[in-house]
Amino acid sequence: MDFALPPELEELRSVATEVAARATVGREILEESWIHGYSREFALELGERGWLGMTWPEKWGGHGRTPLERFLVFETLIGHGAPVAASWVCDRQMGPSILLFGTDEQRRRFLPDMIAGKAAWCIGMSEPDAGSDLASLRTSAVRDGHAFVVNGAKVWTSFAHQADWCYLICRTDPAAKAHRGLSEFLVDMSSPGVTVRPLVDMTGETDFCEVIFENVRVPAENLVGELNGSWQQTMRQLEHERGGIDRLVSNWALYRDSLARADMTDPLIRQEVAAIESGYRVGRLLVLREVLRQAPQSFSAATKIFCTRLEQRVASFCMKVLGADAMLWDRVSRAVCYAPAYTIQGGTNAILANVVGDRVLGLPR
């Protein structure tokens, strides 16, 4: 099997490497750049380069390029720590969801700004008492004439304090079974009644937020897909979120930088480097299966489990390599503190293991 890239893709990766190098000048923290590297200016540059909506249909303003091209661009950008966060949610998840489930009017209204890098979005899924168990969420949306009135709270909402729009999941039929009474809405974050409270994590970042909705009126035309039919839409959306390259390369820049400090005469260090390098290649192939739609349905859960465990192993390796110096180098100490999040965000690995057993392997309950 030949894994070599054709010249035009090697050239694309080379250009992406140069762009990433310029974008990271002066940035102290390069890790999790798809969450913590927030730059509206860089989002505009990505839009100008045609690197947003790369695979989306030209009919809706996309660029009609191949999934492999997009994969190479963002593997390179995130792997080097380029600040892609301002456009990442749109490009990874919201745009594809609107393309798949939205109306033509919604596509005309929302996709152009996403493709240009002008719009910033957040996702309203998890709640204070409904994290990985999305079916138990309680934020309500009640029909009132030509609008829905939303009340409730969301938590761990990335970029909510900087977002223009929220892709919000609400309960619209409280009498239906848990996963059958949910609907999805596009909510203007400047709407009266929306309150955002940034949460400080143990690394000092404030990218996760709590969002309160108090009698927020959402136009009925902002309903995405079927009323009370959100569950399957959400599951499809999570395929984009869980099986992407961001789940593998979050701290790869730190690994490369730490490798220069590693004592390669130590056989245990060499063994760990070999395990990480091999794991990266396995994880990369798993992500490629998702990207090229060769993986079974719901297999993105297994991809995320494998890749995020590797990211935690990378953080541990960097700490061991630096030893006591890890307490002095902010990037390493920060990475160790942040590492538990890899296997929690986007669905905990414990929950995802159940998804693999149930939906992929068909194991008995």
MOJONOR-V978264 format. One line per field, one symbol per residue. phi: phi as a letter, one per 20 degrees, with the letter a starting at -180 (. if undefined). psi: psi as a letter, one per 30 degrees, with the letter a starting at -180 (. if undefined). burial: 1 if it has 16 or more other C-alpha atoms within 10 Angstrom, else 0. Layout:
phi->???
psi->???
burial->???
This chain:
phi->.eefefgffffffffffffffffefnefddelfedeeebfffffffffemddmgefffgdnfdleegfffgffegffffdnffegfdfffffcfggfffedfegfffffdfgfffemeddcccedfcgdbefeffefcgdcdfbmebdddcqbcbmefmgfceecceddcedcfefggedddbdcddffefgnecdcfdeefenfceecdcddcleedggfefdmefmdfgffffffffffedefffddgcfffffffgfefefeeffffffffffffffffgffffffffeldefgmfgffffgfffffffffffffffffmffffdegfffffffeggfgedfmoffffffffffeeeemfff
psi->kjgkkleeeeeeeeeeeeeeeeffkfkekflhffefijjeeeeeeeeefggkheflkfegfafglleeeeeeefeeeeffgkigeffeeeeeeeeeeeeeflleeeeeeeeeeeefgfkkllkidllegicfiffglfkljkkjbglkkkkakllhjkgeffkelkjkklkfjffllegfhklkljkkfgkkfkkkjkkklffflhfklkkkjjhkkkkffgkkbkkggfeeeeeeefeeefglfffegegeeeeeefeffkjffjeeeeeeeeeeeeeeeeeeeeeeeeeghfllkgffeeeeeeeeeeeeeeeeeeeeefbfffffjeeeeeeeefeffegekgklfeeeeeeeeefefhlk.
burial->00000000000010011011001100001111111111110111011001111111000111101010111111111111111111111111111111101110011001111111111111111110001101111111110000111111111111111111111111111000011111111111100001110110000001111111101111110111101111101101111111111111111111100110010000001000100100110011011111100010011111111111111111101111110001000011111101100111011110011111000100000
